Amino acid sequence: MPKTRKTEKLSITLPEELVTELRMLAPHGKLSAFIAEAAEFYLAYHRQKAALKIGFGAWKARNHPELKTPEDSTSYICALREADEWRLTCLRDKSGT
């Protein structure tokens, strides 16, 4: 059973065309949930954008010469994924599943 969250009724004004499109997309009786999900997505996007702005420039290329080219970066990511796959395989083997 999904966990219910506390809600608050909100009165907002939206352009008629937007409301029409929202009602066409949202399942019947699920408009509030649809708008809440859209707002959560939008807020997450803006939080990530703000975090990237704050962190921009923290990574210095001179400190990571092993990631100089796109190919180097690809190899690095592949190695991380292989390590994760190996770790997960070990965990599955230990748990017997």
C-alpha positions as a Markdown table, in Angstrom:
| # | Residue | x | y | z |
|---|---|---|---|---|
| 1 | Met | 0.0 | 0.0 | 0.0 |
| 2 | Pro | 1.5 | 3.4 | -1.0 |
| 3 | Lys | 2.4 | 5.8 | 1.7 |
| 4 | Thr | 0.1 | 8.8 | 1.8 |
| 5 | Arg | 1.6 | 12.2 | 2.2 |
| 6 | Lys | 0.0 | 15.1 | 3.9 |
| 7 | Thr | -1.6 | 17.4 | 1.4 |
| 8 | Glu | -2.7 | 21.0 | 1.3 |
| 9 | Lys | -5.5 | 22.4 | -0.9 |
| 10 | Leu | -4.2 | 25.2 | -3.1 |
| 11 | Ser | -6.0 | 27.6 | -5.4 |
| 12 | Ile | -4.0 | 28.5 | -8.5 |
| 13 | Thr | -4.8 | 30.3 | -11.7 |
| 14 | Leu | -3.5 | 28.9 | -15.0 |
| 15 | Pro | -4.1 | 29.9 | -18.6 |
| 16 | Glu | -7.1 | 28.1 | -20.1 |
| 17 | Glu | -5.1 | 26.5 | -22.8 |
| 18 | Leu | -2.7 | 25.0 | -20.3 |
| 19 | Val | -5.6 | 23.6 | -18.2 |
| 20 | Thr | -7.2 | 22.1 | -21.3 |
| 21 | Glu | -3.9 | 20.3 | -22.2 |
| 22 | Leu | -3.4 | 19.1 | -18.6 |
| 23 | Arg | -6.8 | 17.6 | -18.5 |
| 24 | Met | -6.2 | 15.9 | -21.8 |
| 25 | Leu | -3.0 | 14.3 | -20.5 |
| 26 | Ala | -3.8 | 13.5 | -16.9 |
| 27 | Pro | -5.8 | 10.4 | -16.2 |
| 28 | His | -9.4 | 11.1 | -15.1 |
| 29 | Gly | -9.5 | 12.0 | -11.4 |
| 30 | Lys | -5.7 | 12.3 | -11.2 |
| 31 | Leu | -5.1 | 15.9 | -12.2 |
| 32 | Ser | -3.7 | 17.0 | -8.8 |
| 33 | Ala | -1.3 | 14.0 | -8.8 |
| 34 | Phe | -0.3 | 14.8 | -12.3 |
| 35 | Ile | 0.4 | 18.5 | -11.5 |
| 36 | Ala | 2.2 | 17.5 | -8.3 |
| 37 | Glu | 4.5 | 15.1 | -10.2 |
| 38 | Ala | 5.2 | 17.8 | -12.8 |
| 39 | Ala | 6.0 | 20.3 | -10.1 |
| 40 | Glu | 8.3 | 17.8 | -8.3 |
| 41 | Phe | 10.2 | 17.1 | -11.5 |
| 42 | Tyr | 10.5 | 20.9 | -12.2 |
| 43 | Leu | 11.8 | 21.6 | -8.7 |
| 44 | Ala | 14.3 | 18.7 | -8.9 |
| 45 | Tyr | 15.5 | 20.1 | -12.2 |
| 46 | His | 16.0 | 23.6 | -10.7 |
| 47 | Arg | 17.8 | 22.2 | -7.6 |
| 48 | Gln | 20.2 | 20.2 | -9.9 |
| 49 | Lys | 20.8 | 23.3 | -12.0 |
| 50 | Ala | 21.6 | 25.4 | -8.9 |
| 51 | Ala | 23.9 | 22.7 | -7.6 |
| 52 | Leu | 25.7 | 22.5 | -10.9 |
| 53 | Lys | 26.1 | 26.3 | -10.9 |
| 54 | Ile | 27.6 | 26.2 | -7.4 |
| 55 | Gly | 29.9 | 23.4 | -8.2 |
| 56 | Phe | 31.0 | 24.7 | -11.6 |
| 57 | Gly | 34.8 | 24.9 | -11.8 |
| 58 | Ala | 35.4 | 22.7 | -8.8 |
| 59 | Trp | 36.8 | 19.9 | -11.0 |
| 60 | Lys | 40.2 | 21.0 | -12.3 |
| 61 | Ala | 41.5 | 19.2 | -15.4 |
| 62 | Arg | 45.1 | 19.5 | -14.2 |
| 63 | Asn | 44.2 | 17.4 | -11.1 |
| 64 | His | 42.8 | 14.6 | -13.3 |
| 65 | Pro | 45.1 | 14.1 | -16.3 |
| 66 | Glu | 43.8 | 10.5 | -16.6 |
| 67 | Leu | 40.5 | 12.0 | -17.9 |
| 68 | Lys | 41.9 | 14.3 | -20.5 |
| 69 | Thr | 40.0 | 13.0 | -23.5 |
| 70 | Pro | 36.4 | 11.8 | -24.1 |
| 71 | Glu | 37.8 | 8.3 | -24.6 |
| 72 | Asp | 39.6 | 8.5 | -21.2 |
| 73 | Ser | 36.3 | 9.5 | -19.6 |
| 74 | Thr | 34.5 | 6.7 | -21.3 |
| 75 | Ser | 37.0 | 4.2 | -20.1 |
| 76 | Tyr | 36.7 | 5.5 | -16.6 |
| 77 | Ile | 32.9 | 5.2 | -16.6 |
| 78 | Cys | 33.2 | 1.6 | -18.1 |
| 79 | Ala | 35.6 | 0.6 | -15.3 |
| 80 | Leu | 33.2 | 2.0 | -12.7 |
| 81 | Arg | 30.3 | 0.1 | -14.2 |
| 82 | Glu | 32.3 | -3.1 | -14.3 |
| 83 | Ala | 33.3 | -2.7 | -10.7 |
| 84 | Asp | 29.6 | -2.3 | -9.8 |
| 85 | Glu | 28.6 | -5.3 | -11.8 |
| 86 | Trp | 31.3 | -7.4 | -10.1 |
| 87 | Arg | 30.2 | -6.1 | -6.6 |
| 88 | Leu | 26.6 | -6.9 | -7.3 |
| 89 | Thr | 27.4 | -10.4 | -8.6 |
| 90 | Cys | 29.4 | -11.1 | -5.4 |
| 91 | Leu | 26.5 | -9.9 | -3.3 |
| 92 | Arg | 24.0 | -12.0 | -5.2 |
| 93 | Asp | 26.4 | -15.1 | -4.8 |
| 94 | Lys | 26.7 | -14.5 | -1.1 |
| 95 | Ser | 22.9 | -14.2 | -0.6 |
| 96 | Gly | 22.2 | -17.2 | -2.7 |
| 97 | Thr | 19.7 | -15.5 | -5.0 |
